[in-house]
Amino acid sequence: MADTQISDASAAKTPTSRVALPGSTKPFSRFEWMLARRYLGSRRKETFISVISVISFIGIMLGVMTLIIVMAVMNGFRTELLDRILGINGHLIVQPVHSPLTDYDAVAKRLEGIEGVTLALPLIEGEVLASGGRGGNGARVRGMREADLKRLPAVGTNVIEGTLDGFDESEGVAIGVNMATNLGLALGDFITLITPDGNQTAFGVSPRVKAYPVVAIFKMGMSEYDNIFAFMPLEEAQLYFNQEGQASVIEAFVEDPDNVVEMTRRVEEGVERSIYVTNWQQRNTTFFQALEVERNVMFLILTLILLVAALNIISGLFMLVKDKGGDIAILRTMGATRGSVMRVFLITGSSIGVFGTLAGFGLGIVFVQNINSIKEFITWISGANVWDPTVRFLSEIPARLDFTETVLVVLMALGLSLLATIFPAWRAARLDPVEALRYE
């Protein structure tokens, strides 16, 4: 009998006879991942819970995708409008004070000599009525030298018909493609310009009417500008607007448009004459502030989609905890800790958010990269023009992904998904095994 007891005691001390308790498993072990994966699966009696999980997944995916697409389009709009507006209008507008700008050539050279200024263009600008074979409409005429017009990015590189060579001697005008279409004009046709500031007579000021040949047609890509702008040689504009030998303003372009406040100070110090300087931010403050407000409001509104999806995760997990109450109680009686149970449900809920976020991220990136092809496909299917450039000012849908914003959207979705799982997982961990098994 003693030998038997000794042998039993020695057998109990051997490593092969030790049993690992469930409570001794490491956090996020294979056991916990296996349970979470089984709870995410669909069985006949758990179909409704599985449907809730699928809806939560789709909600997170659509929320992330929509946020990425909308923010990319809003960024694209701002970038495109900024490029187009600043492509035709200078970053700094230099106007004369006390005396006319007859020394515009010297002032422009001094401006281009200032560090940070890339281009200085003297010009004359006036409002006219332009008419052709199909009626007329208002136009903004700018008188510029040929060399300056060729250096103007929005026009010099976007001439689609005709040429700017010999522009100073042509006594003609360059007009936008939309103006040419609306007025029924082609290259070589004459456009009639009418201004109320004409000749002074004994009976008052008579309107000035003059016809000019169309020597070039350009397309800037912004429908409003392509419809209202016309360019003529500077000397011809001086005669037409009764400003012989002078320019009305000098428009300066700088290397960093966001640093125009500092450049304004440099320009005022470097011009060496009385001037008044305004910048593009002052001239377009209301417009770009409205864009920024719209962008922020759209972000907040679309974030609600993620919140709704997160609430779906919460409701789905609560139903899963209620359905699995007996399983949780058995696991607890077998030695599973509260932390282990909580981690199982954290993994279950977070998996929905993680996979939904990744799917939405991928779909959003693909959509943004092919947004204009998708627009053409929808137009072909519906037979209607879903993007009218005459209404939205741009020829194509602009989209520009911002890395920081995209990462922020992904992190926000992941964070909301994780937060949504904490309370249901905590309730599962607090479940009393005795109460859960009482009516089993």
C-alpha positions in Angstrom: 0.0 0.0 0.0 2.9 2.4 0.8 4.5 1.6 -2.5 1.3 2.4 -4.2 1.0 5.8 -2.5 4.6 6.6 -3.3 4.1 5.8 -7.0 0.9 7.8 -7.1 2.7 10.8 -5.6 5.6 10.6 -7.9 3.3 10.3 -10.9 1.5 13.5 -9.8 4.8 15.4 -9.9 5.6 14.5 -13.5 5.2 17.3 -16.0 3.0 15.2 -18.3 0.3 15.0 -15.6 -0.2 18.8 -15.2 -3.4 20.3 -16.6 -3.4 23.9 -17.9 -6.4 25.8 -16.6 -8.3 28.2 -18.9 -7.6 31.0 -16.6 -3.8 30.6 -17.2 -4.0 31.5 -20.9 -2.3 34.6 -22.1 -4.3 37.7 -23.2 -5.5 37.5 -26.8 -4.5 33.8 -27.0 -5.7 31.5 -29.8 -8.5 30.3 -27.5 -10.0 33.8 -27.4 -9.6 34.4 -31.1 -11.2 31.1 -31.8 -14.2 32.0 -29.7 -14.5 35.4 -31.3 -14.4 33.9 -34.8 -17.1 31.4 -33.9 -19.3 34.2 -32.5 -19.0 36.1 -35.8 -20.0 33.1 -37.8 -23.6 32.4 -38.9 -25.7 29.6 -37.6 -29.4 29.0 -38.1 -30.6 30.2 -34.6 -28.2 33.2 -34.7 -29.1 34.5 -38.1 -30.6 37.7 -36.8 -27.4 38.5 -34.8 -25.3 37.7 -37.9 -27.5 40.1 -40.0 -26.9 42.9 -37.4 -23.1 42.2 -37.7 -23.3 42.5 -41.5 -25.3 45.7 -41.3 -22.7 47.1 -38.9 -19.9 46.1 -41.3 -21.7 47.7 -44.2 -22.4 50.9 -42.2 -18.7 51.3 -41.2 -17.6 50.6 -44.8 -20.0 53.1 -46.3 -19.2 55.7 -43.7 -15.4 55.5 -44.2 -15.8 55.4 -48.0 -18.2 58.3 -48.1 -16.0 60.4 -45.8 -12.9 59.7 -47.9 -14.7 60.6 -51.2 -16.4 63.7 -50.0 -13.3 65.1 -48.3 -11.2 64.4 -51.4 -13.8 66.2 -53.6 -13.9 69.1 -51.3 -10.1 69.4 -51.3 -10.1 69.0 -55.0 -12.6 71.9 -55.4 -10.6 74.2 -53.2 -7.3 73.3 -54.9 -8.8 73.7 -58.4 -10.6 76.9 -57.7 -7.6 78.3 -56.0 -5.3 77.4 -59.0 -7.8 78.7 -61.5 -8.5 81.9 -59.7 -4.9 82.6 -59.0 -3.9 81.4 -62.4 -5.7 84.3 -64.0 -5.5 86.8 -61.1 -2.4 87.9 -59.4 -1.5 87.0 -55.8 -0.8 90.7 -55.2 -2.6 93.6 -56.9 -0.5 96.8 -57.0 -2.6 100.0 -57.7 -1.2 103.6 -58.0 -1.9 106.3 -55.5 -1.8 110.0 -56.1 -0.5 109.7 -59.7 -1.3 107.5 -62.7 0.8 104.4 -63.3 2.8 105.7 -66.3 6.0 104.2 -65.1 4.5 100.7 -65.1 7.4 99.1 -67.0 10.0 100.3 -64.4 7.7 99.3 -61.5 7.1 95.8 -62.9 10.9 95.3 -63.3 11.4 96.4 -59.6 8.7 94.0 -58.5 10.3 91.1 -60.3 13.6 91.9 -58.6 12.0 91.4 -55.1 12.8 88.0 -53.6 9.8 85.8 -53.7 8.1 87.5 -56.7 8.0 85.4 -59.8 6.0 87.5 -62.2 4.7 91.1 -62.5 2.2 92.0 -65.2 1.1 95.5 -66.0 -2.4 95.6 -67.5 -5.6 97.6 -68.2 -8.9 96.1 -67.3 -12.5 97.2 -68.2 -16.0 95.9 -68.5 -17.6 95.8 -71.9 -20.5 94.4 -73.9 -19.3 91.8 -76.4 -21.5 90.8 -79.4 -21.1 88.4 -82.2 -23.3 86.4 -84.6 -25.5 85.1 -81.7 -26.2 88.2 -79.7 -24.1 89.5 -76.9 -23.1 89.2 -73.2 -20.9 91.0 -70.7 -17.2 90.6 -70.9 -14.1 91.6 -69.0 -11.3 92.9 -71.3 -7.7 92.9 -70.2 -5.0 94.7 -72.1 -1.6 93.0 -71.8 1.7 92.8 -73.7 2.3 89.7 -75.8 5.3 88.6 -73.7 3.3 89.0 -70.5 0.3 87.1 -71.8 2.4 84.2 -72.9 3.9 84.0 -69.4 0.4 84.0 -67.8 0.0 80.3 -66.9 -3.8 80.1 -67.3 -3.7 81.5 -70.9 -0.3 81.1 -72.4 -0.3 77.3 -72.3 -4.0 76.8 -73.0 -4.5 78.2 -76.5 -6.5 75.7 -78.5 -7.0 77.7 -81.7 -4.9 80.3 -83.3 -1.6 81.7 -81.8 -0.4 84.5 -79.6 2.7 85.1 -81.8 2.6 88.6 -83.1 -0.2 89.5 -80.7 1.0 93.1 -80.1 0.8 93.9 -83.8 -2.3 91.9 -84.6 -4.8 94.5 -83.3 -7.0 91.5 -82.4 -8.3 89.8 -79.3 -8.0 86.4 -77.6 -11.2 85.0 -76.2 -12.3 82.0 -74.1 -13.8 79.0 -75.8 -17.2 79.4 -74.0 -17.4 83.0 -75.2 -16.7 81.9 -78.7 -19.4 79.2 -78.6 -22.0 81.5 -77.0 -21.4 84.3 -79.5 -21.1 82.0 -82.5 -17.5 83.1 -83.2 -14.7 81.2 -84.9 -11.0 82.1 -85.5 -10.8 85.1 -87.8 -14.4 86.3 -87.1 -14.9 89.8 -85.7 -16.2 90.5 -82.2 -17.7 93.9 -81.4 -16.9 95.5 -78.1 -19.0 98.3 -76.6 -17.9 100.4 -73.6 -19.8 103.4 -72.1 -16.6 105.2 -71.5 -16.0 106.5 -75.0 -15.3 109.9 -76.5 -16.2 113.2 -74.8 -18.6 115.2 -77.0 -20.6 118.4 -76.7 -23.6 116.2 -75.8 -21.8 114.1 -73.2 -19.8 110.9 -73.4 -20.7 108.6 -76.3 -20.2 104.9 -76.1 -17.2 103.5 -77.9 -17.9 100.7 -80.4 -15.2 98.8 -82.2 -14.8 95.4 -83.9 -11.7 93.3 -83.4 -10.7 90.0 -85.2 -10.4 86.9 -83.0 -6.8 85.8 -83.3 -6.7 83.1 -80.6 -9.2 81.0 -78.5 -8.1 79.6 -75.2 -9.6 77.1 -72.7 -8.7 77.6 -69.0 -11.0 74.8 -67.8 -13.1 77.1 -65.6 -16.4 77.8 -67.5 -17.0 81.2 -66.0 -13.6 82.5 -66.9 -13.8 81.0 -70.4 -17.0 82.9 -70.9 -16.1 86.4 -69.7 -12.4 87.0 -70.3 -11.0 88.6 -73.5 -7.4 89.8 -74.0 -6.2 92.6 -76.3 -2.8 94.2 -76.8 -1.9 96.7 -74.1 -1.4 99.6 -76.4 -4.8 98.9 -78.1 -6.4 98.7 -74.7 -4.9 102.0 -73.7 -6.5 103.7 -76.7 -9.8 101.9 -76.3 -10.2 102.7 -72.6 -8.8 106.3 -72.8 -5.7 105.5 -70.7 -2.9 106.3 -73.1 0.6 105.7 -71.8 -0.5 104.1 -68.5 -1.6 100.9 -66.8 -4.4 100.6 -64.4 -2.8 97.9 -62.1 0.2 95.6 -61.9 -0.6 92.0 -60.9 2.3 90.2 -59.1 2.6 86.4 -58.7 4.7 85.0 -55.8 6.3 81.7 -55.0 4.2 81.0 -51.9 0.6 82.3 -52.2 -0.1 81.5 -48.6 2.7 83.9 -47.5 1.1 87.0 -49.2 0.9 89.0 -46.0 4.7 89.0 -45.7 5.1 89.6 -49.4 2.8 92.6 -49.2 5.3 94.3 -46.8 8.2 93.5 -49.1 6.4 94.9 -52.2 5.4 98.1 -50.4 9.0 98.6 -49.4 10.6 97.7 -52.7 8.4 99.5 -55.3 9.7 103.0 -54.4 6.5 104.9 -55.2 3.1 105.5 -53.7 1.0 102.3 -54.1 -1.9 100.4 -52.6 -1.4 96.7 -52.4 -4.2 94.1 -52.0 -3.7 90.3 -51.9 -5.8 87.4 -53.1 -6.9 86.5 -49.6 -8.5 89.9 -49.1 -10.2 89.8 -52.5 -11.6 86.3 -52.0 -12.0 86.0 -48.2 -15.8 85.4 -48.3 -15.6 82.8 -51.0 -12.9 80.6 -49.5 -14.3 81.0 -46.0 -17.6 79.6 -47.3 -15.8 76.7 -48.9 -14.0 75.9 -45.6 -17.3 76.1 -43.6 -19.0 73.8 -46.1 -16.2 71.4 -45.9 -16.2 71.2 -42.1 -20.0 70.9 -41.9 -20.0 68.0 -44.5 -17.3 66.3 -42.4 -19.5 66.5 -39.2 -22.6 65.4 -41.0 -21.0 62.4 -42.6 -19.4 61.4 -39.4 -22.9 60.6 -38.2 -22.9 57.6 -40.5 -20.0 56.2 -38.5 -21.8 56.9 -35.3 -24.9 55.0 -36.5 -22.7 52.1 -37.6 -21.0 52.1 -34.1 -24.5 52.0 -32.5 -25.3 48.9 -34.6 -22.1 47.3 -33.3 -23.3 48.0 -29.7 -26.8 46.6 -30.2 -25.4 43.5 -32.0 -23.0 42.8 -29.2 -25.6 43.2 -26.5 -27.8 40.7 -28.4 -24.9 38.3 -28.7 -24.0 38.6 -25.0 -27.7 37.8 -24.1 -27.8 34.8 -26.5 -24.4 33.5 -25.3 -25.2 33.9 -21.6 -25.1 30.1 -21.0 -21.8 29.7 -22.9 -20.2 32.5 -20.9 -21.3 31.0 -17.6 -19.9 27.6 -18.5 -16.6 29.2 -19.5 -16.4 31.0 -16.2 -17.1 27.8 -14.2 -14.3 26.1 -16.2 -11.9 28.8 -15.1 -12.0 31.5 -17.7 -11.4 34.9 -16.2 -13.5 38.0 -16.6 -10.7 39.6 -18.6 -10.7 36.7 -21.0 -14.4 36.9 -21.6 -14.2 40.7 -22.1 -11.4 40.3 -24.6 -13.4 37.7 -26.6 -16.2 40.2 -27.1 -13.8 43.1 -27.7 -12.2 41.0 -30.6 -15.7 40.2 -31.9 -16.9 43.8 -32.1 -13.5 45.3 -33.1 -13.2 42.8 -36.0 -16.4 44.2 -37.6 -15.0 47.8 -37.3 -11.5 46.9 -38.5 -12.6 45.0 -41.6 -15.3 47.5 -42.4 -12.8 50.3 -42.1 -10.3 48.6 -44.4 -13.0 47.8 -47.0 -14.3 51.4 -46.9 -10.7 52.7 -47.2 -10.0 50.6 -50.2 -13.3 51.4 -52.0 -12.9 55.1 -51.2 -9.4 55.2 -52.7 -10.5 53.3 -55.9 -13.6 55.6 -56.2 -11.6 58.8 -55.9 -9.0 57.6 -58.4 -11.7 56.8 -61.0 -14.3 59.4 -60.1 -14.5 61.0 -63.6 -14.8 57.5 -65.3 -17.6 56.7 -62.9 -19.2 60.0 -63.7 -19.1 59.2 -67.4 -20.5 55.8 -66.8 -23.5 57.2 -64.8 -24.1 59.7 -67.5 -24.1 57.0 -70.1 -26.5 54.8 -68.1 -28.9 57.6 -67.1 -28.7 59.6 -70.4 -28.5 62.8 -68.3 -25.5 65.1 -67.8 -24.7 64.6 -64.1 -22.0 67.2 -64.1 -22.8 70.5 -65.9 -19.7 72.7 -66.1 -21.7 75.8 -66.7 -23.3 75.4 -63.2 -20.3 74.0 -61.3 -17.6 76.2 -63.0 -15.2 73.2 -63.5 -15.0 71.0 -66.6 -14.4 67.8 -64.5 -15.0 66.6 -61.0 -11.9 67.5 -59.0 -10.6 65.1 -56.3 -7.5 65.3 -54.3 -6.6 62.9 -51.5 -5.0 64.4 -48.4 -2.9 61.8 -46.6 -3.4 63.4 -43.1 -7.2 63.6 -43.5 -7.4 60.1 -44.9 -5.4 58.7 -42.0 -7.6 60.7 -39.6 -10.8 59.2 -41.0 -9.4 55.7 -40.7 -8.2 56.2 -37.1 -11.6 57.8 -36.2 -13.5 54.8 -37.6 -11.2 52.4 -35.7 -11.5 54.4 -32.5 -15.3 54.5 -32.7 -15.5 50.8 -33.4 -13.3 50.0 -30.4 -15.3 52.3 -28.1 -18.5 50.7 -29.2 -17.4 47.3 -28.0 -16.1 48.3 -24.5 -19.5 48.5 -22.7 -21.1 45.3 -24.1 -17.8 43.4 -23.5 -17.7 44.7 -19.9 -21.3 43.6 -19.3 -20.4 40.1 -20.7 -17.4 39.9 -18.3 -19.7 40.9 -15.3 -22.2 38.2 -16.0 -22.9 36.0 -12.9 -22.5 32.3 -13.9 -25.0 31.2 -11.2 -27.7 33.5 -12.5 -27.0 32.6 -16.2 -27.2 28.8 -15.5 -30.2 29.0 -13.2 -32.8 28.5 -15.9 -30.7 26.6 -18.4 
